[in-house]
Amino acid sequence: MKFKSRRPQPRALVAFFLILSIFSLPASSSSSSSSSIDDVKSSTIIHQFKEAPEFYNSPECASLTDNEEDSSDRYICSEEAVHVAMTLDTTYIRGSMAAILSVLQHSSCPQNTFFHFVCSSSASLLRAAISHSFPYLNFQLYTFDDSQVSGLISSSIRSALDCPLNYARSYLANLLPICVRRVVYLDSDLILVDDIAKLAATPLGENKVLAAPEYCNANFTSYFTPTFWSNPSLSLTFADRRPCYFNTGVMVIDLERWREGDYTTKIEEWMELQKRMRIYDLGSLPPFLLVFAGNIASVDHRWNQHGLGGDNFRGLCRDLHPGPVSLLHWSGKGKPWVRLDANRPCPLDALWAPYDLLNTPFSLDS
Ligand SMILES: *[C@@H]1O[C@H](CO)[C@@H](O)[C@H](O)[C@H]1NC(C)=O
């Protein structure tokens, strides 16, 4: 099924966003804002987005079955489903919607995809927005308690990385139902252009907990501070493995093995150490590297063409890495929707634009 998006006139778009920006409050302020502002905000967010078309399974897809009797949780435990986990917040909802649409559009069995959304506030509003744009989506929303992790966060080099929800990926094994054994975690600033079932089917071997594309040419040393490397016991962390950098924005996780090994606690232990002595500068990534680097199953690089947002400081335009592409990831400071709105897009942002569900008063299709 094809989905067309109509690009409005630039000047009209600017005018529209001037109006919109009056209502766009940061997610973290929602708990303290008055209910009338919440009402305005909720109707703004829900009606901001178009309804995506319905996507259908191809004939060879398995039919979903569920062990659970409770029909309100249809397919949540299905073994045939591809389970996808993402976080949702009011700031990145536009990116999340585009990511969801891209997953469905390139999946040969879109009706066999089950989304697990984690949010820390505005749950009913986000649920309404997703239901409005994806009326046929199999999904469940989970509330992540910020206080579970806020005491463990130390400030990083980019403040957006310090948001508690950014750490929710370490808690998926606790948040999702026990019956979900494998999940694909995806960031909100990416687009799939290939069937997610292929990524979800990555072999994890006898004992690997996690799979992700590895980058062994990246300078691994630079992800940790001299304090870390000069400490005799800490520097032994990687002594018996060959650690490589991987990006935590795209991961296949065996939740059963994660629970067995209690990896959430292992990650928290490194975060506690970070509070006492600064062993790294980035946010949620380094604890994952400390626990898993050198011990993960490899995924082809086509599944995370990362860095399209530019670096963590300036957000310069980046080109694709050589080789085939199944997933485009705007990691880094610059986000395609921000650059498109500002009329200063990078060339590759044009690949994101067709998945944008943002509705404008000036577009005729909605
Ligand atoms: C890797 O990074 C470290 C720390 O930032 C630096 O001292 C070292 O020279 C780098 N190595 C290479 C090969 O670039």
The ligand as an SDF file (V2000), in Angstrom:
LIG
                    3D

 14 14  0  0  0  0  0  0  0  0999 V2000
   41.3370    6.9750   21.1520 C   0  0  0  0  0  0  0  0  0  0  0  0
   40.8140    7.8740   22.1090 O   0  0  0  0  0  0  0  0  0  0  0  0
   41.6890    8.1360   23.1830 C   0  0  0  0  0  0  0  0  0  0  0  0
   40.9650    8.9480   24.2370 C   0  0  0  0  0  0  0  0  0  0  0  0
   40.0700    9.8770   23.6770 O   0  0  0  0  0  0  0  0  0  0  0  0
   42.9480    8.8400   22.6290 C   0  0  0  0  0  0  0  0  0  0  0  0
   43.8420    9.1350   23.6970 O   0  0  0  0  0  0  0  0  0  0  0  0
   43.6070    7.9230   21.6130 C   0  0  0  0  0  0  0  0  0  0  0  0
   44.6950    8.5850   21.0460 O   0  0  0  0  0  0  0  0  0  0  0  0
   42.6410    7.5040   20.5420 C   0  0  0  0  0  0  0  0  0  0  0  0
   43.2300    6.4790   19.6990 N   0  0  0  0  0  0  0  0  0  0  0  0
   43.2240    6.5490   18.3720 C   0  0  0  0  0  0  0  0  0  0  0  0
   43.8640    5.3990   17.6550 C   0  0  0  0  0  0  0  0  0  0  0  0
   42.7400    7.4760   17.7500 O   0  0  0  0  0  0  0  0  0  0  0  0
  1  2  1  0
  1 10  1  0
  2  3  1  0
  3  4  1  0
  3  6  1  0
  4  5  1  0
  6  7  1  0
  6  8  1  0
  8  9  1  0
  8 10  1  0
 10 11  1  0
 11 12  1  0
 12 13  1  0
 12 14  2  0
M  END
$$$$
